[in-house]
Amino acid sequence: MPEAVMMQLAAPDASHVLGRGRRVDAATARLASRIDPSFLAEAGWDPGARVLWLPPEHPLLGWRACPAPGCGNPVYGEARECGSCRRGDVSEPATGHGRRPGERRGRARLVPVAAGELCQVRACERERGNRRYCRAHYERVLKLRRADPSFDEKAWQAAEEAIRLPVGGPGQVSLHGVAARAVAEMLYGLQQRTRTGAATNLGRLRQIASELRGTRASCLADLDADGRTQHKLTRCFLRHAARAFLDPETETRKDVWDLAVFGQPGRLTFTTISQRWLREAAKRWAADDLPRRRGKVAAAPVRHYLTSLAALSESLHGARPDHGEHPARLGRADIEGFLHRLTFLASQGRLSADARTRTCREIRHLLRQFRALGLTRPGGAAGGLPDDFAVRDSDIPLKPDDPEAGRDLPPEIMRQLCGHLPALEEVSCREIRVAAELIIDTGRRPDEICALPWDCLEYDEPGHLPVLVYCNHKAARQGRRLPVAHATAGLIVAQKTRVRERFPGTPLGQLKLLPAAYANPHGRRAITESHFGARHRAWIETLPPLLRGDGTEFDKTRVIPYAYRHTYAQRHADAGVPVDVLAALMDHQRLDTTRGYYSVGEPRRREAVDKVTALQFDRHGNRIWRDAKALLDSEHARRAIGEVAVPFGTCCEPSNVQAGGNACPYRFRCAGCDHFRTDISYLPDLHAYLDDLLRNRERVLAAAGIDQWARAEAVPSQEEISRIRRLITRIENGLDDLTAAERENIGQAVAIVRRHRTVTLGMPRLRRALPDIRPERPA
């Protein structure tokens, strides 16, 4: 059978890309068959001439035409006119095949010129100026001369003429002389790039085509064969071409996976695992685990596990004579050696205590999964692996406690950040600022805010209360609803109006609330979490020092987007929001998860005790002052062991303290006892107690059928009522002597002390208002 017939039977039709009568290999034809004819028509591809005629009006492939009357040449960069118009030339845009050699372009008419004024590559049809060639061919011939001292320039001119190189026409990209495989890769890559919403520069396309011709490369990958650095656009085309025929079955056989086959970005590398059996077992586990992951960064946990497995591989390779290549020969001693290695690295400071614990847990999980998947059976990837080659629960060191301080941002720092929000828009864009404001106001995760759809705001009835509708990507829960303030709703409405004005033709269901600034002509693609994080960090670095309430500088490295979520939780916890309600606001299913978002460390508790005790009163309402040193050193111990909580203060009577507050020898007549003291944090309890006394008094006096002695015993005394009233008045007068800033600090300290009080005694708790971190905004 003739070779041409065999190729036609083996390869799909590629005539719509490479023209009829062209013989190409099967792989090139398969790639060309993936190129949509409608896209080629949209891009202006001429398969016979192998020229792209990119339309200037195209949103992603277009180019700017010179606005000068009768011109139309391309305009590059920030220039307003083309180079010819800026120099005062009277040239007219080239029409490629439409202009005859020997004619100069004129705006009003074609003016004949001498043949010597044209580029000596006759197929070029460009003016040569003071040289023998036009600028493009002049640069090419210089490069060829430097590369080859025996360069035959006349033969090169003939070759250039043979391939008919019509460079320089407005919007033209000639692929004459480019290998068929490279043509298919460029056009397919351009198609996929355009479908993702990325714009492509006309000049870059011409540069790639020129390099392909100059190097006689058979494909895009050959551009790197001589050591030159590939252009970013070339790598993009190669990446798309490589993914054209990917599928999970073939990809999982490789040592480096392109996660696009799993719908995820990035790659997964197994080359750090030296033992073949361990590497194959890891692949089998990863292929089974990846589809179970959720979210946009589903592969991140898998990478963590592979890092731990690489540590085990390194340990086996260095400790065993056979480098751990035979799974059946491994045993408990190898696991112990691995654990000792982790301990040594941690002691040297080369491995953190948390990473050591996490590595042990992940290896335990992986070895269990290998057995659950049947990989240790005869014939499996880890066939013959002994049962004692496993990490026991007792092998795992205790996880160190997370530091309590440092996750949330203090209110005074938040006020400074919010005051500098206009600068965030100046260093980035409006969408980045809106994203930051929404994360601060709502406490949502950065990826949840970045991906908000255009129609993310609804109103609940009754009351017409605004609600943010978002998706919890981490837990795969859709349509979550969060009540928001009217100021936050106004911010969203203003952003919706702005986006709709920018993209009036896009259906609302496809619009994003925070559209990306690049490669997004229709507003369907949102800003990414990584881009927001980078812009946020750049903004933080431009800010002046952030100062605490005491004037000391705050560490800017702690100001990260996720810290706003911790601050949101801490803000509501300080205001007395119950943990179950806060869990609903945070969209947590477990209360333990919510408790991990707000915590008050011992230094903060002691600081709060210091502030509150400064406003401490005895039973007569006299203010008690103490030395600050005594407060820091002795008051903490007394708070723990020398006092006991009573309904509206503390008691230091020894027998009652020893009994945990249940053995008062004076029948709980605190207002008449010198062992009683109270402070400003008990003011709500004192008000509640006074109300109870008044209610009980009226109830007993109005009761019928009760003996006089019983009535006299049950009715609250007027002396006790007067004492409580006087005590409340003294405490409130003490507050009036403070400045507004001091009252705010005392209020925060009161919230901390009340939340961490050891007993509640059934007294009503009053919720504080949230700290006003953005006073410039209305409620």
C-alpha positions in Angstrom: 0.0 0.0 0.0 1.4 3.5 -0.9 2.8 5.5 2.0 0.5 8.4 1.4 -2.5 6.1 1.6 -1.3 4.5 4.8 -0.8 8.0 6.4 -4.3 9.0 5.4 -5.7 5.8 7.0 -3.7 6.3 10.2 -4.2 10.0 10.7 -7.3 12.2 11.0 -8.0 14.9 8.5 -5.9 18.0 9.2 -6.6 19.9 6.0 -8.6 22.7 7.8 -5.3 23.5 9.7 -2.4 22.6 7.3 -4.1 22.7 4.0 -4.9 20.0 1.5 -2.2 17.8 0.0 0.1 18.1 3.1 1.5 14.9 4.4 1.9 14.9 8.2 2.5 12.2 10.8 -0.4 10.7 12.8 0.5 12.6 16.0 0.4 16.0 14.3 -2.9 15.1 12.5 -4.5 14.0 15.8 -3.5 17.3 17.4 -4.7 19.3 14.4 -8.1 17.5 14.6 -8.6 19.0 18.1 -8.5 22.5 16.7 -12.0 23.9 16.1 -12.6 25.2 12.6 -14.8 28.0 14.0 -11.9 29.2 16.1 -9.6 29.2 13.1 -12.2 31.3 11.3 -12.4 33.6 14.3 -8.6 34.0 14.3 -8.4 34.6 10.6 -6.3 31.4 9.7 -5.5 30.9 6.1 -4.4 27.2 5.8 -3.2 27.6 2.2 -1.0 30.7 2.9 -0.3 29.6 6.5 -1.0 33.1 7.8 -3.0 34.3 10.7 -5.0 37.5 10.0 -5.9 38.5 13.5 -8.9 40.9 13.6 -8.2 44.2 15.5 -11.7 44.1 17.1 -11.2 40.7 18.7 -11.2 41.1 22.6 -8.3 38.6 23.1 -6.5 38.3 19.8 -7.0 41.9 18.6 -4.5 44.7 18.3 -4.7 48.5 18.4 -4.8 50.2 15.0 -3.3 53.6 14.6 -6.0 56.3 14.8 -4.3 58.6 12.2 -6.6 59.1 9.1 -5.8 56.6 6.4 -3.2 54.7 8.4 -4.3 51.6 10.4 -0.8 50.3 11.3 -0.5 48.5 14.6 0.2 50.5 17.7 2.3 48.9 20.4 2.6 49.6 24.1 1.4 53.0 25.5 1.9 54.8 22.2 -1.0 56.7 20.7 0.2 56.4 17.1 2.3 54.0 15.1 6.0 54.7 14.6 5.5 55.9 11.0 3.0 58.5 12.0 5.2 59.7 14.9 8.1 60.1 12.4 5.9 61.9 9.9 6.2 59.1 7.2 3.5 58.9 4.6 3.2 55.2 4.6 0.0 53.3 4.4 -0.6 49.9 6.1 0.7 46.9 4.3 -1.8 44.5 2.9 0.5 41.6 2.6 -0.4 39.8 -0.6 -2.5 42.8 -1.8 0.5 45.0 -2.6 2.8 44.5 -5.5 6.6 44.5 -5.1 8.1 47.8 -6.1 5.3 50.0 -4.8 5.4 52.2 -1.7 2.4 52.5 0.5 0.7 55.9 0.4 -2.3 57.1 2.2 -3.9 58.6 -0.7 -2.4 56.5 -3.5 0.2 54.0 -4.3 3.5 55.6 -5.3 6.0 53.5 -7.4 9.5 53.2 -5.9 12.7 51.8 -7.2 13.2 48.1 -6.6 16.3 48.8 -4.7 14.3 50.5 -1.9 12.7 47.2 -1.0 14.0 44.4 1.1 16.2 42.1 -0.9 14.1 39.2 0.2 11.7 39.7 -2.6 8.9 37.8 -0.9 9.0 40.2 2.0 7.8 43.4 0.2 8.9 45.6 3.1 11.0 48.8 2.7 14.6 48.4 3.6 15.6 52.0 4.4 19.4 52.3 4.5 20.0 48.6 4.6 19.7 45.7 2.2 16.9 44.2 4.2 14.0 45.3 6.2 14.5 45.5 10.0 13.1 42.0 10.7 15.3 40.3 8.1 18.3 42.4 8.9 18.1 41.2 12.5 17.7 37.7 11.4 20.6 37.7 9.0 22.9 39.2 11.7 21.9 36.4 14.0 22.6 33.8 11.4 26.0 35.2 10.5 27.1 35.2 14.1 25.9 31.6 14.5 27.6 30.3 11.3 30.7 32.0 9.8 30.1 30.0 6.6 26.5 31.3 6.3 25.4 31.4 2.6 23.4 34.6 2.4 22.3 34.1 -1.2 20.9 30.7 -0.5 19.2 32.1 2.5 17.5 34.8 0.4 16.3 32.1 -2.0 14.9 30.0 0.9 13.2 33.0 2.3 11.7 33.8 -1.1 10.6 30.1 -1.5 8.7 30.1 1.7 7.1 33.5 0.9 7.5 35.4 4.2 4.8 38.1 4.2 5.8 39.7 7.5 4.6 43.1 8.7 1.1 43.4 7.5 -1.3 44.7 10.1 -2.5 41.8 12.2 -0.6 39.2 10.2 1.4 36.3 11.7 3.0 34.2 9.1 3.8 30.6 9.8 5.5 30.0 6.5 8.5 27.7 6.9 7.3 26.5 10.3 7.2 22.7 10.8 3.7 21.2 10.6 3.9 19.9 14.2 4.9 23.3 15.5 2.0 25.0 13.5 -0.5 22.5 15.1 1.0 23.2 18.6 0.8 26.9 18.2 -2.8 27.0 16.9 -4.0 24.5 19.4 -2.3 26.3 22.2 -3.7 29.6 21.0 -7.2 28.1 20.9 -7.0 26.8 24.5 -5.4 29.9 25.7 -8.2 32.1 24.2 -10.9 29.8 25.6 -9.5 30.4 29.1 -9.9 34.1 28.6 -6.2 35.0 28.2 -5.2 37.7 25.8 -2.3 37.0 23.4 0.1 39.6 22.1 0.6 39.8 18.3 4.3 40.6 18.6 4.9 37.5 20.8 3.3 35.3 18.2 5.5 36.7 15.5 8.6 36.3 17.7 7.9 32.6 18.2 7.2 32.0 14.5 10.5 33.8 13.7 12.5 31.6 16.1 10.9 28.4 14.8 11.9 29.4 11.2 15.4 30.5 12.2 16.2 27.3 14.2 14.4 24.9 11.8 12.7 23.4 14.9 10.4 20.5 14.3 8.2 21.4 17.3 8.0 24.0 20.1 10.0 21.8 22.5 13.0 22.0 20.1 13.3 25.7 20.8 15.1 24.9 24.0 17.4 22.4 22.4 20.2 24.9 21.9 20.0 26.2 25.5 17.9 29.3 24.8 15.2 30.2 27.3 11.8 29.4 26.1 9.3 32.3 26.1 6.5 32.1 28.6 4.0 32.0 25.8 5.8 29.0 24.2 5.6 27.1 27.5 1.9 27.9 27.7 1.4 26.4 24.2 3.4 23.4 25.0 1.4 22.8 28.2 -1.9 22.9 26.3 -0.6 20.6 23.6 0.7 18.1 26.2 -2.8 18.1 27.8 -4.6 17.5 24.5 -4.7 13.7 24.9 -4.2 13.3 28.7 -6.3 10.9 30.7 -6.0 9.6 34.3 -5.1 6.1 33.2 -2.0 7.1 31.3 -1.1 10.0 33.6 -1.0 7.9 36.8 1.8 5.7 35.2 4.2 8.6 35.2 6.4 9.9 38.0 5.2 13.5 37.6 1.4 14.0 37.2 -0.3 16.9 35.5 -3.2 17.4 37.8 -5.3 18.9 35.1 -6.6 15.4 34.4 -8.1 15.5 37.9 -9.5 19.0 37.5 -6.8 20.5 39.7 -4.0 23.0 39.1 -0.3 22.2 39.3 1.6 18.9 39.4 2.2 16.0 41.7 5.8 14.7 41.9 6.8 11.2 43.1 10.5 11.5 42.1 11.6 12.3 45.7 10.7 8.7 46.6 13.7 6.6 45.6 12.4 3.0 46.3 10.4 1.8 43.3 7.9 -0.3 45.3 7.2 2.7 47.7 6.8 5.1 44.7 4.3 2.8 43.0 2.4 2.3 46.2 2.3 6.0 46.7 0.9 6.4 43.1 -1.8 3.9 43.8 -2.8 5.6 47.0 -2.8 9.1 45.4 -5.0 7.9 42.5 -7.4 6.5 45.0 -7.3 9.6 47.3 -7.4 12.5 44.9 -11.0 12.1 43.7 -12.1 12.2 47.4 -10.6 15.6 48.0 -12.7 18.8 47.9 -11.9 22.4 47.2 -9.7 24.3 44.8 -6.5 23.1 46.5 -7.5 19.5 46.9 -4.0 18.3 46.0 -2.3 20.2 48.8 -2.9 17.5 51.5 -1.7 14.8 49.1 1.6 16.8 48.7 2.0 16.9 52.4 1.7 13.1 52.6 4.2 12.6 49.8 6.6 14.9 51.7 6.4 12.6 54.7 6.8 9.6 52.5 9.9 11.1 51.0 11.3 11.4 54.5 10.7 7.7 55.1 12.3 6.9 51.8 15.4 8.9 52.6 15.6 7.1 56.0 15.4 3.7 54.4 17.9 4.6 51.6 20.5 5.8 54.0 20.1 3.2 56.8 19.9 -0.1 54.9 22.5 -1.8 52.7 19.9 -2.6 50.1 18.6 1.0 50.3 15.1 -0.3 51.2 14.4 -1.7 47.7 13.0 -5.0 49.0 9.8 -4.5 51.0 9.7 -8.1 52.4 13.0 -7.5 54.2 11.8 -4.5 56.2 10.6 -4.6 59.8 10.1 -2.9 63.0 13.7 -1.9 63.3 13.4 0.3 60.2 10.4 2.1 61.6 12.3 2.7 64.9 15.3 4.0 62.9 13.0 6.4 61.1 11.4 7.6 64.3 14.9 8.2 65.8 15.9 10.1 62.8 12.9 12.5 63.2 13.8 12.9 66.9 17.3 13.8 66.0 16.2 16.3 63.3 13.8 17.9 65.8 16.5 18.2 68.5 18.8 19.9 65.9 16.1 22.4 65.1 15.9 21.2 61.5 12.4 19.9 62.0 9.7 21.6 64.1 7.9 19.7 66.8 4.6 20.1 64.9 6.2 18.7 61.7 7.6 15.7 63.5 4.2 14.8 64.9 2.4 15.4 61.6 5.0 13.2 59.7 4.5 10.3 62.1 0.7 10.6 61.8 0.8 10.7 58.0 3.2 7.7 57.7 0.9 5.8 60.0 -2.1 6.6 57.8 -0.3 5.8 54.6 0.9 2.4 55.7 -2.6 1.6 56.8 -4.0 2.7 53.5 -1.4 0.6 51.6 -2.7 -2.5 53.4 -6.4 -1.5 53.0 -5.9 -1.2 49.3 -4.3 -4.6 49.1 -0.9 -3.3 48.0 0.9 -5.6 50.5 -0.5 -8.8 49.1 1.6 -11.0 46.9 1.9 -9.4 43.5 1.0 -5.9 44.9 3.3 -2.9 44.7 4.4 -3.5 48.3 3.9 -7.2 48.2 5.3 -9.0 51.3 5.6 -5.9 53.5 5.6 -7.2 57.1 2.9 -6.3 59.5 5.3 -4.9 62.0 6.5 -2.3 59.5 4.0 0.2 60.8 3.8 3.3 63.0 1.9 2.5 66.2 -0.3 5.0 68.0 2.2 5.0 70.9 5.0 6.0 68.5 3.5 9.4 67.7 4.7 12.2 70.0 2.2 14.5 71.6 1.3 17.4 69.4 2.5 20.6 70.9 -0.2 23.0 72.0 -0.9 25.8 69.5 0.1 29.2 70.8 -3.1 31.0 71.9 -1.9 34.5 71.1 -1.3 35.9 67.7 -4.1 34.7 65.5 -6.6 37.5 65.9 -5.7 41.1 65.4 -6.4 43.6 68.3 -9.1 46.2 67.7 -6.7 49.1 67.7 -4.7 47.4 64.9 -7.9 46.7 62.9 -8.9 50.3 63.2 -5.5 51.4 61.7 -5.8 48.8 58.9 -9.4 49.9 58.0 -8.2 53.5 58.0 -5.6 52.6 55.3 -8.0 50.7 53.1 -8.1 53.4 50.4 -4.4 52.8 49.9 -5.1 49.2 49.1 -7.1 50.3 46.1 -4.3 52.5 44.9 -1.6 49.7 45.0 -3.9 47.1 43.4 -7.5 47.6 42.2 -11.0 48.2 43.5 -11.8 44.4 43.6 -8.9 43.7 46.0 -10.1 46.4 48.3 -13.7 45.2 48.3 -12.5 41.6 48.9 -10.5 42.8 52.0 -13.5 44.7 53.3 -15.8 41.8 52.9 -13.4 39.4 54.6 -13.1 41.8 57.5 -16.9 42.3 57.8 -18.0 38.7 57.3 -15.1 36.6 58.6 -15.4 34.3 55.6 -12.4 32.4 54.2 -10.5 34.3 51.5 -11.3 31.8 48.8 -15.0 32.0 49.7 -15.0 35.8 49.2 -12.9 35.7 46.0 -15.3 33.3 44.3 -18.5 35.1 45.2 -21.0 35.2 42.3 -22.5 38.5 41.2 -25.9 37.7 42.7 -24.7 36.9 46.2 -26.9 39.2 48.2 -30.4 38.4 49.3 -32.8 39.8 51.9 -34.7 37.8 54.5 -38.2 38.6 55.5 -39.5 40.0 57.7 -37.4 43.0 58.3 -35.7 43.1 54.9 -32.4 42.0 56.5 -29.4 41.5 54.1 -27.9 38.0 53.8 -24.7 37.0 52.1 -25.1 33.8 50.1 -21.8 32.0 49.6 -20.2 28.5 49.1 -18.2 26.8 51.8 -15.6 25.2 49.4 -13.7 23.6 52.2 -16.6 21.5 53.5 -18.4 21.3 50.1 -21.5 23.0 51.5 -23.3 25.2 48.9 -25.7 28.1 49.4 -24.6 29.1 52.9 -26.4 32.2 54.3 -24.8 34.7 56.6 -26.6 37.8 58.0 -24.6 40.9 57.3 -24.8 44.6 58.3 -26.5 47.1 56.1 -23.1 48.8 55.5 -21.7 45.6 54.2 -24.8 45.1 52.0 -24.2 48.6 50.6 -20.7 47.7 49.7 -21.9 44.7 47.8 -24.6 46.6 46.0 -22.1 49.2 44.8 -19.7 46.5 43.6 -22.5 44.8 41.7 -23.4 48.1 39.9 -19.7 48.6 39.0 -19.4 45.1 37.6 -22.6 45.3 35.6 -21.4 48.5 34.0 -18.1 46.9 33.0 -19.7 43.8 31.5 -23.1 44.7 30.2 -23.4 41.8 27.8 -22.6 38.9 30.1 -25.5 37.0 31.6 -25.9 37.7 35.3 -25.6 34.1 36.2 -22.1 34.0 34.7 -20.7 37.2 36.3 -18.4 37.3 39.3 -18.7 39.9 42.0 -14.9 40.3 42.0 -13.8 39.8 38.4 -10.1 39.3 37.6 -8.4 42.3 35.9 -6.6 40.2 33.3 -7.6 37.5 30.8 -11.2 38.1 31.7 -13.0 39.9 28.8 -16.5 38.8 29.9 -16.2 39.0 33.7 -16.7 35.2 34.2 -13.4 34.6 36.0 -12.9 35.8 39.6 -9.8 37.0 41.3 -7.8 34.2 42.9 -6.9 33.7 46.5 -3.2 33.7 45.7 -3.5 37.0 43.8 -5.4 38.6 46.6 -2.9 37.4 49.1 0.0 38.8 47.2 -1.7 42.2 46.7 -2.7 42.3 50.4 0.9 41.6 51.5 2.3 44.3 49.2 -0.2 46.7 50.7 0.7 45.8 54.3 4.4 46.4 53.5 3.6 50.0 52.3 1.9 50.9 55.6 3.5 52.9 58.4 4.2 51.0 61.6 1.1 49.6 63.2 1.0 50.6 66.9 -0.6 48.8 69.9 -2.6 50.7 72.5 0.6 51.1 74.6 2.5 52.6 71.8 4.6 49.5 70.9 4.9 48.3 67.3 2.8 45.4 66.1 4.4 42.7 63.9 3.1 43.1 60.3 3.8 39.5 59.4 0.8 38.6 61.6 -1.5 40.6 59.3 -2.6 37.9 56.9 -6.0 37.5 55.2 -6.9 34.5 57.3 -6.3 36.5 60.5 -9.4 38.5 59.7 -11.5 35.3 60.2 -9.9 34.7 63.6 -10.5 38.4 64.4 -14.2 38.0 63.4 -14.6 35.1 65.8 -12.7 36.7 68.6 -14.7 39.9 68.2 -18.0 38.1 68.6 -16.7 35.9 71.4 -15.6 39.0 73.3 -19.1 40.4 72.9 -20.6 37.4 74.6 -22.0 35.5 71.6 -22.6 31.9 72.8 -20.4 29.3 71.2 -23.3 27.5 69.4 -24.4 30.8 67.8 -20.8 31.6 66.8 -20.4 28.1 65.3 -23.4 28.9 63.1 -21.9 32.2 62.1 -18.5 30.5 61.3 -20.4 27.6 59.5 -18.7 25.0 61.7 -20.4 21.7 62.3 -18.3 21.0 65.5 -18.1 23.3 68.5 -14.5 22.3 69.1 -13.6 23.8 65.7 -15.2 27.1 66.7 -13.4 27.1 70.0 -10.1 26.9 68.2 -10.8 30.2 66.5 -10.9 32.3 69.6 -8.7 31.8 72.7 -7.5 34.0 75.4 -4.0 33.1 76.8 -2.9 33.4 80.3 -1.0 36.7 79.8 -4.2 38.3 78.3 -6.3 37.0 81.2 -3.8 38.4 83.8 -3.8 41.7 81.9 -7.6 41.8 82.1 -7.5 41.0 85.8 -5.1 43.8 86.3 -7.4 46.3 84.6 -10.5 45.1 86.3 -9.0 44.9 89.8 -8.0 48.5 89.4 -11.7 49.2 89.7 -12.4 46.9 92.7 -14.6 47.9 95.6 -15.3 46.6 99.1 -18.8 46.2 100.5 -19.0 49.9 101.4 -18.3 51.0 97.8 -14.8 52.2 98.7 -12.3 51.7 95.8 -9.3 49.4 96.5 -6.0 50.4 95.0 -3.1 48.0 94.8 0.5 48.1 93.6 0.8 47.0 90.0 3.6 44.6 90.8 1.4 42.9 93.4 -1.4 42.6 90.9 0.8 40.8 88.4 2.5 38.5 90.9 0.0 37.8 93.7 -3.4 38.6 92.3 -3.2 35.8 89.8 -2.6 33.2 92.5 -5.3 34.7 94.7 -7.7 34.6 91.8 -7.0 30.9 91.4 -6.9 29.6 95.0 -7.6 32.4 97.5 -11.1 33.5 96.4 -14.3 32.0 95.3 -17.0 33.4 93.1 -20.3 34.4 94.7 -23.4 35.7 92.8 -22.1 39.3 92.3 -18.5 39.3 93.4 -15.8 37.3 95.1 -15.5 36.0 98.7 -12.2 35.4 100.6 -13.7 33.9 103.8 -11.5 30.8 104.4 -14.1 28.3 105.2 -16.3 29.3 102.3 -13.3 29.3 99.9 -12.4 25.8 101.1 -16.0 24.6 100.5 -16.0 26.1 97.0 -18.5 28.8 97.9 -21.1 26.5 99.3 -20.5 27.0 103.1 -20.9 30.7 103.9 -21.1 31.0 107.7 -23.2 34.2 107.3 -25.9 32.8 105.1 -24.6 34.6 102.0 -25.2 38.1 103.3 -22.4 39.5 101.1 -23.4 43.1 101.2 -22.8 43.1 105.0 -19.5 41.1 105.1 -16.0 42.4 105.0 -14.8 39.2 103.2 -16.8 40.3 100.1 -15.5 42.4 97.3 -16.6 43.2 93.8 -15.4 44.9 90.7 -16.7 46.5 87.5 -17.0 43.1 85.8 -19.9 42.2 88.2 -21.9 45.4 87.5 -24.5 43.5 85.3 -24.8 40.9 88.1 -25.3 43.6 90.7 -28.1 45.2 88.7 -29.7 41.8 88.2 -29.4 41.1 92.0 -31.0 44.5 92.9 -33.9 43.8 90.5 -34.4 40.3 92.1 -34.5 41.9 95.6 -37.1 44.4 94.6 -39.2 41.8 92.8 -39.0 39.4 95.8 -39.9 42.2 98.2 -43.1 43.1 96.3 -44.0 39.5 95.9 -43.7 38.6 99.6 -45.5 41.7 100.8 -48.4 41.0 98.4 -48.6 37.3 99.4 -51.5 36.1 101.5 -51.7 33.2 103.9 -48.2 33.6 105.4 -47.3 34.1 109.0 -45.9 37.4 110.1 -42.6 35.9 111.3 -42.2 34.1 108.0 -43.0 37.2 106.1 -40.4 39.2 108.1 -37.8 36.5 107.5 -38.5 36.2 103.7 -38.7 39.9 102.7 -35.4 41.5 101.7 -34.3 44.1 104.1 -34.3 47.8 103.1 -30.7 48.0 104.4 -29.5 45.4 101.9 -31.3 47.1 99.0 -29.7 50.4 100.0 -26.3 48.9 100.2 -26.6 47.3 96.8 -27.8 50.6 95.3 -25.0 52.5 96.8 -22.5 50.0 95.6 -23.8 50.2 92.0 -23.7 54.0 92.2 -20.1 54.0 93.4 -18.9 51.7 90.6 -20.7 53.7 87.9 -19.2 56.9 89.3 -15.8 55.3 89.0 -16.4 54.8 85.3 -17.3 58.4 84.8 -13.9 59.4 85.9 -12.2 57.5 83.0 -11.5 58.8 79.5 -13.2 57.2 76.5 -10.1 55.2 75.7 -9.8 53.9 79.2 -13.5 52.9 79.2 -13.0 51.0 76.0 -10.0 49.1 77.5 -12.0 48.4 80.6 -14.9 47.1 78.5 -12.6 44.7 76.7 -11.1 43.5 79.9 -14.5 42.9 81.4 -15.5 40.8 78.5 -12.4 38.6 78.9 -12.9 38.2 82.7 -16.6 37.4 82.4 -16.0 34.8 79.6 -13.3 33.0 81.6 -15.0 33.1 85.0 -14.8 29.7 86.7 -18.5 29.6 87.7 -21.6 31.3 86.3 -24.0 30.7 89.3 -27.0 31.0 87.0 -26.8 34.8 86.8 -27.9 36.5 83.6 -25.1 37.5 81.2 -25.4 40.7 79.3 -23.9 40.8 75.8 -21.5 43.5 74.9 -21.6 45.4 71.6 -19.0 44.4 69.0 -16.0 46.7 69.1 -16.3 49.5 66.6 -13.3 48.9 64.4 -14.7 51.1 61.5 -16.2 54.2 63.1 -16.3 55.9 59.7 -19.1 53.6 58.5 -22.7 53.8 59.6 -24.3 50.8 61.3 
